[in-house]
Every structure is written in structure tokens, then in C-alpha cells.
């Protein structure tokens, strides 16, 4: 007799794209909003990372956050972005909230780059909910591929 296994569609999806974020799939396509009633949605930082002219260019979406509430730290080749997302609560008399999807709290994202970053030349700019980082590579921290014998 053969072993019987339960079919899991999430395993099939991860075979197609190993970088697929299953939380996004569930949140966007699999579950309707009324199933998540009462659950708080965690704020996320979505970003693009590019490499050009000896530096890394990073664009991170952090909408609805004040510039003073964003913190960027660099340690060697590790970059961390954190932000405090605040939701102002306004309650007016005779008004009731039917649905509230905006969230608040801390959100963060950390990642490693291939080369170390020159911290003294790093620049950050925040405009219209997008954080733009220009992180020059540290001189002398080149990679070397070793041939295999």
C-alpha cells in the first residue's frame, strides 16, 4: 500500500517561486477581509535594491510615517530600517467605526548586502512615503572568486 499524503497547495506555489511570500498570497488572494475581522494587520516595508556605480540604491515604501520616526542603521554590510507607524484616534460623538484597516506599531526590515557600506558617505532622503538610501561601497572590500581545483 502506498503512503497517503495530504495535498498542500502552498508547497506547490513555493516550488514555482522560492521567494514567494506566503503571507502576501494569503492576505491578498486567499482570505476575504471579513475572515480577518478583529486581527491586526502588521505594517510592512516593501523595497527595491539596485547596484550601480559602486554603490547600492535602495527605495523603501514607508507611507504615513514622519521622517523623525524612521531609523536606519548600518553595521558593515548589514542594513536595518525601522519605523514607528502611528494612527491617530479620532472619535466624534454620534459616529461609529464600521471598519478600520489602518494599523500602528513598529515595523522593521534588515538585510545583508554583498559588500560593506562606507557609513561616512551614506545618504538618506524621505519624500512622499518613500525612503531613498544611497549606500556607497567601502573601498578595498572587493570580492574575489576562488577557483575550485
C-alpha positions in Angstrom: 0.0 0.0 0.0 1.3 3.5 -0.9 1.8 6.2 1.6 -1.1 8.7 1.5 -0.1 12.4 1.8 -2.4 15.4 2.0 -2.1 17.8 -0.9 -0.8 21.2 0.2 -1.2 24.0 -2.5 1.3 26.2 -0.6 4.0 23.7 -1.3 3.2 23.8 -5.0 3.4 27.6 -5.0 6.7 27.6 -3.3 8.1 25.3 -5.9 7.3 27.8 -8.6 8.8 30.8 -6.9 11.0 30.1 -3.9 11.0 33.8 -2.8 7.2 33.9 -2.8 5.9 35.5 0.5 3.0 33.2 1.5 1.6 35.9 3.9 1.1 38.2 0.9 -0.6 35.4 -1.0 -3.0 34.6 1.9 -3.7 38.3 2.6 -4.3 39.3 -1.0 -5.9 36.3 -2.6 -6.9 33.5 -0.3 -8.7 35.2 2.5 -11.5 37.7 2.2 -11.4 40.7 4.6 -14.3 39.7 6.7 -12.4 36.5 7.8 -9.7 38.6 9.3 -12.1 40.7 11.4 -10.5 41.6 14.7 -7.0 40.7 13.6 -4.5 43.5 13.3 -2.5 43.7 10.1 1.2 44.2 10.6 2.7 47.2 8.7 5.4 46.2 6.2 8.3 47.8 4.4 8.4 47.0 0.7 11.6 47.9 -1.1 13.8 47.7 -4.2 17.6 47.3 -4.0 19.8 48.2 -7.0 23.5 48.3 -7.5 25.1 51.0 -9.7 28.4 53.0 -9.9 30.0 51.4 -6.8 27.0 52.0 -4.5 23.7 50.5 -3.6 20.4 52.3 -4.2 17.5 51.4 -2.0 13.9 52.6 -2.2 11.7 51.6 0.7 8.0 52.3 0.9 7.0 53.6 4.3 3.8 55.6 3.8 2.2 57.6 6.5 5.3 57.8 8.7 7.0 61.0 9.8 10.7 61.4 8.9 11.6 61.6 12.6 10.1 58.2 13.2 12.3 56.4 10.7 15.7 54.9 11.8 18.4 53.5 9.6 21.4 51.7 11.0 24.4 50.3 9.1 26.9 47.8 10.5 29.4 46.6 7.9 27.2 45.1 5.2 24.1 44.8 7.3 21.4 47.5 6.9 18.4 47.9 9.2 15.4 50.1 8.6 12.8 50.6 11.3 9.8 52.9 11.6 7.1 53.7 14.1 3.7 53.7 12.4 1.2 55.8 14.3 -2.5 56.0 13.9 -4.2 59.0 15.4 -7.5 58.0 17.0 -10.3 60.4 16.5 -13.7 59.7 17.9 -16.6 62.0 17.2 -19.9 61.9 19.0 -22.6 60.2 17.0 -20.1 58.4 14.8 -19.2 54.7 14.8 -16.4 52.9 13.1 -17.6 50.3 10.7 -14.2 49.1 9.5 -10.6 50.2 10.3 -7.8 48.7 8.3 -5.0 51.1 9.2 -2.5 49.8 11.7 0.1 51.2 14.1 3.1 49.9 15.8 6.8 49.2 14.9 7.9 47.8 11.6 11.4 46.9 10.6 13.4 45.3 7.9 17.0 44.1 7.9 19.1 42.7 5.2 22.8 41.9 4.2 24.5 43.4 1.2 27.3 41.7 -0.7 29.9 44.4 0.1 30.5 46.6 3.2 29.0 50.1 3.1 31.0 53.3 3.6 29.0 54.7 6.5 30.6 58.2 6.3 29.2 58.7 2.7 25.8 57.1 3.1 22.8 59.4 2.3 19.1 59.1 3.1 16.1 61.1 1.8 12.4 60.7 2.6 9.9 62.0 0.2 6.2 61.2 -0.4 6.3 58.0 1.7 9.4 56.6 0.0 12.8 56.4 1.8 15.7 56.6 -0.7 19.1 55.4 0.6 22.4 55.8 -1.3 25.0 53.5 0.2 28.5 53.7 -1.3 30.6 50.6 -1.2 33.6 50.7 1.1 36.9 50.9 -0.9 39.1 47.8 -0.6 36.2 45.4 0.2 36.1 43.7 -3.1 35.0 40.1 -3.5 37.3 37.5 -5.0 36.1 34.3 -6.6 38.4 31.4 -5.8 38.8 28.8 -8.5 38.0 25.2 -7.5 40.6 22.6 -8.2 
